[in-house]
Amino acid sequence: MKSFLILTASIVALSAAAPALGADFAVQPVNIKAPPMPIAAPITDWTGYYIGINGGWGAGHNCWNFNGATPEGCHNSTGGSIGGQIGYRWQIFNMVYGIEGQGNWADFSGSNVSTAFPADTLRTKTDAFGLLAGQIGYAFNAVLLYAKGGAAVTSNTYHIDSVATGTEIAKSSNVRWGGALGAGVEVSLTPSWSAGVEYDRLFMQGTNVAFPGAGVDRVHQDVDLITARLNYKLSPVLGK
């Protein structure tokens, strides 16, 4: 009888403890990490001062007229160029405005035999040019498309040589001013560095070139330029 009572008490105690044990072994909730928030692509800001280098190819189209009235023919003076630029840009929403100065060493040369004086070879050499232009462009974040226009200057040397011997008969030089129009595309590589390609057309004024002992020629000139550019952007406030 005593044993029966102990067994009964044990069964009752186990029954009372069963719910608590079940709660201890219940399935625990699994902690699932939320996916990381997507990182927004960086927005390129084109505002600021910049300096850079450029290099490329150019061709000057030169037409000579003896005393401004007798055509002597035309020739292209072609060659390479290398130089630098400095400027500042302002970005307002997607529009970009700027001003830039550029100076280049050049080696453009070419010649033709005079149609009026077949014994003479006319030769033009452009050894430098410069641009001061305003810019307006549209930024597609890291890509900038722009147009430019302003003033241009070229440094030129003119030769009249003998066709028969190649010796120099006369020589003169001048610096002439004109206008420039161009367009380009530039890509931001890092927050500071960008690279691009630019085309410019220089419209130079016709000018009278005096050759001591050989008269005066009026020379008309236009120049086409294609350059690759690399720029480094400084702080929007220079020196900071």
JOTA-V999714 format. One record per residue. N is the residue number from 1. RES is the residue in three letters. OMEGA is omega in radians with two decimals (999 if undefined). Layout:
n-><N | N>
res-><RES | RES>
omega-><OMEGA | OMEGA>
This chain:
n-><1 | 2 | 3 | 4 | 5 | 6 | 7 | 8 | 9 | 10 | 11 | 12 | 13 | 14 | 15 | 16 | 17 | 18 | 19 | 20 | 21 | 22 | 23 | 24 | 25 | 26 | 27 | 28 | 29 | 30 | 31 | 32 | 33 | 34 | 35 | 36 | 37 | 38 | 39 | 40 | 41 | 42 | 43 | 44 | 45 | 46 | 47 | 48 | 49 | 50 | 51 | 52 | 53 | 54 | 55 | 56 | 57 | 58 | 59 | 60 | 61 | 62 | 63 | 64 | 65 | 66 | 67 | 68 | 69 | 70 | 71 | 72 | 73 | 74 | 75 | 76 | 77 | 78 | 79 | 80 | 81 | 82 | 83 | 84 | 85 | 86 | 87 | 88 | 89 | 90 | 91 | 92 | 93 | 94 | 95 | 96 | 97 | 98 | 99 | 100 | 101 | 102 | 103 | 104 | 105 | 106 | 107 | 108 | 109 | 110 | 111 | 112 | 113 | 114 | 115 | 116 | 117 | 118 | 119 | 120 | 121 | 122 | 123 | 124 | 125 | 126 | 127 | 128 | 129 | 130 | 131 | 132 | 133 | 134 | 135 | 136 | 137 | 138 | 139 | 140 | 141 | 142 | 143 | 144 | 145 | 146 | 147 | 148 | 149 | 150 | 151 | 152 | 153 | 154 | 155 | 156 | 157 | 158 | 159 | 160 | 161 | 162 | 163 | 164 | 165 | 166 | 167 | 168 | 169 | 170 | 171 | 172 | 173 | 174 | 175 | 176 | 177 | 178 | 179 | 180 | 181 | 182 | 183 | 184 | 185 | 186 | 187 | 188 | 189 | 190 | 191 | 192 | 193 | 194 | 195 | 196 | 197 | 198 | 199 | 200 | 201 | 202 | 203 | 204 | 205 | 206 | 207 | 208 | 209 | 210 | 211 | 212 | 213 | 214 | 215 | 216 | 217 | 218 | 219 | 220 | 221 | 222 | 223 | 224 | 225 | 226 | 227 | 228 | 229 | 230 | 231 | 232 | 233 | 234 | 235 | 236 | 237 | 238 | 239 | 240>
res-><MET | LYS | SER | PHE | LEU | ILE | LEU | THR | ALA | SER | ILE | VAL | ALA | LEU | SER | ALA | ALA | ALA | PRO | ALA | LEU | GLY | ALA | ASP | PHE | ALA | VAL | GLN | PRO | VAL | ASN | ILE | LYS | ALA | PRO | PRO | MET | PRO | ILE | ALA | ALA | PRO | ILE | THR | ASP | TRP | THR | GLY | TYR | TYR | ILE | GLY | ILE | ASN | GLY | GLY | TRP | GLY | ALA | GLY | HIS | ASN | CYS | TRP | ASN | PHE | ASN | GLY | ALA | THR | PRO | GLU | GLY | CYS | HIS | ASN | SER | THR | GLY | GLY | SER | ILE | GLY | GLY | GLN | ILE | GLY | TYR | ARG | TRP | GLN | ILE | PHE | ASN | MET | VAL | TYR | GLY | ILE | GLU | GLY | GLN | GLY | ASN | TRP | ALA | ASP | PHE | SER | GLY | SER | ASN | VAL | SER | THR | ALA | PHE | PRO | ALA | ASP | THR | LEU | ARG | THR | LYS | THR | ASP | ALA | PHE | GLY | LEU | LEU | ALA | GLY | GLN | ILE | GLY | TYR | ALA | PHE | ASN | ALA | VAL | LEU | LEU | TYR | ALA | LYS | GLY | GLY | ALA | ALA | VAL | THR | SER | ASN | THR | TYR | HIS | ILE | ASP | SER | VAL | ALA | THR | GLY | THR | GLU | ILE | ALA | LYS | SER | SER | ASN | VAL | ARG | TRP | GLY | GLY | ALA | LEU | GLY | ALA | GLY | VAL | GLU | VAL | SER | LEU | THR | PRO | SER | TRP | SER | ALA | GLY | VAL | GLU | TYR | ASP | ARG | LEU | PHE | MET | GLN | GLY | THR | ASN | VAL | ALA | PHE | PRO | GLY | ALA | GLY | VAL | ASP | ARG | VAL | HIS | GLN | ASP | VAL | ASP | LEU | ILE | THR | ALA | ARG | LEU | ASN | TYR | LYS | LEU | SER | PRO | VAL | LEU | GLY | LYS>
omega-><3.12 | 3.12 | 3.13 | -3.13 | 3.12 | 3.14 | -3.13 | -3.14 | 3.14 | 3.14 | 3.14 | -3.14 | 3.11 | 3.14 | -3.13 | -3.09 | -3.04 | 3.14 | -3.13 | 3.12 | 3.12 | 3.14 | -3.14 | -3.09 | 3.13 | 3.14 | -3.13 | 3.12 | -3.14 | 3.09 | -3.14 | -3.14 | 3.06 | 3.13 | -3.13 | 3.11 | 3.11 | -3.14 | -3.12 | 3.10 | -3.12 | 3.13 | -3.12 | 3.06 | -3.08 | -3.12 | 3.03 | 3.02 | 3.05 | 3.01 | -3.11 | 3.07 | 3.10 | 3.08 | 3.14 | -2.97 | 3.11 | 3.09 | 3.05 | 3.09 | -2.99 | 3.10 | -3.09 | 3.06 | -3.11 | -3.08 | 3.11 | -3.04 | -3.07 | -3.13 | 3.09 | 3.10 | -3.09 | 3.03 | 3.06 | 3.02 | -3.00 | 3.09 | -3.07 | -3.11 | 3.05 | -3.10 | -3.09 | 3.13 | 3.07 | -3.10 | 3.10 | 3.12 | 3.02 | 3.06 | 3.06 | -2.96 | 3.13 | -3.13 | -3.14 | 3.14 | -3.12 | 3.04 | -3.04 | 2.99 | -3.09 | 3.07 | -3.07 | 2.85 | -3.11 | 3.06 | 3.13 | 3.14 | 3.12 | -3.08 | 2.98 | 3.06 | -3.11 | 3.09 | 3.12 | -3.12 | -3.02 | 3.10 | -3.06 | 2.96 | 3.13 | -3.06 | 3.10 | 3.06 | 3.04 | -3.06 | 3.11 | 3.02 | 3.11 | 3.13 | 2.95 | -2.93 | 2.97 | -3.13 | 2.94 | -3.06 | 3.11 | -3.08 | 2.95 | -3.04 | -3.05 | 3.14 | -3.13 | 3.00 | -3.06 | 2.98 | -3.10 | 3.10 | -3.13 | -3.07 | 3.11 | 3.09 | 3.08 | 3.05 | -2.99 | 3.00 | -3.08 | -3.11 | 2.90 | -3.10 | 3.06 | 3.09 | -3.05 | -3.02 | -3.09 | -3.13 | -3.12 | 3.10 | -3.13 | -3.10 | 3.08 | 3.13 | 3.08 | 2.98 | -3.09 | -3.13 | 3.10 | 3.13 | -3.12 | 2.99 | -3.13 | 3.11 | -3.13 | 3.04 | -3.10 | -3.10 | 3.09 | -3.14 | 3.08 | 3.09 | -3.10 | -3.01 | 3.05 | -3.13 | -3.11 | 3.11 | -3.08 | 3.02 | 3.11 | 3.03 | 3.14 | 3.12 | -3.05 | 3.13 | 2.98 | -3.09 | 3.08 | 3.14 | -3.12 | 3.08 | -3.13 | 3.11 | -3.10 | 3.07 | -3.07 | 3.02 | 3.00 | -3.04 | 3.06 | -3.05 | 2.90 | -3.08 | 3.02 | -3.09 | 2.99 | -3.08 | 2.94 | -2.99 | 3.03 | -3.08 | 3.01 | -3.09 | 3.09 | 3.09 | 3.05 | 3.04 | -3.02 | 3.09 | 3.13 | 999>
